[in-house]
Amino acid sequence: MKCRDFEIEVAEWVRERTSPALSVAMAMHESGCAKCRELARTERQIRIDLAAVPSVDLARDLWPSVLDRLYQPKPVRHGWLALTKWAMAGVAAAILGVAVFKAIQPPAQIAMAKPEDEARIVRMMADAQMIQYIEKDLDTFGIYRGHEAQRALLVGDVDRK
């Protein structure tokens, strides 16, 4: 007999539920194999420990109390209360959705002044304070190639000519 066969049959052998031929083979294997002898000893100890556990007797029958509860009238539930809870949950979900939408929405584009309005804006600024600006063609620099002329406002005390 191999150890694997012994491991499979040991529980039945300890309970004396095996055939006489298998019982003899199990006893012979147990006497010659320390690992299987320990396994059989552990199985016997489990049987002794289980026999020492007291049995549990039910003090009463539960079926009559279950049956009584089945036929008791159900308490009246207020449907509007449940509806109110669902409505509050819906409002909370809508508020959360709007907050998330606002958080992930890209910011509005800033409107640039149209070229025809640029002169008017510069005149308005010049009337408010003395402003001078210079215009430089940045086409000479490689990274700005293809852009229009750039204007820089010079702010400060400037003599008007």
RABELFEN-V44957 format. One record per backbone hydrogen bond with DSSP energy under -1.0 kcal/mol. CO is the residue of the C=O (numbers start at 1). NH is the residue of the N-H. Records with the same first field share a line. If there is no record, write none. Layout:
CO = NH / NH
This chain:
2 = 6
3 = 7
4 = 8
5 = 9
6 = 10
9 = 13
10 = 14
11 = 15
12 = 17
13 = 16
19 = 23
20 = 24
21 = 25
22 = 26
23 = 27
24 = 28
25 = 29
26 = 30
27 = 31
29 = 33
33 = 37
34 = 38
35 = 39
36 = 40
37 = 41
38 = 42
39 = 43
40 = 44
41 = 45
42 = 46
43 = 47
44 = 48
45 = 49
46 = 50
47 = 51
48 = 52
62 = 66
63 = 67
64 = 68
65 = 69
66 = 70
67 = 71
78 = 82
79 = 83
80 = 84
81 = 85
82 = 86
83 = 87
84 = 88
85 = 89
86 = 90
87 = 91
88 = 92
89 = 93
90 = 94
91 = 95
92 = 96
93 = 97
94 = 98
95 = 99
96 = 100
97 = 101
98 = 102
99 = 103
100 = 104
101 = 105
114 = 117 / 118
117 = 121
118 = 122
119 = 123
120 = 124
121 = 125
122 = 126
123 = 127
124 = 128
125 = 129
132 = 154
134 = 152
136 = 150
138 = 141
142 = 145
144 = 147
150 = 136
152 = 134
154 = 132
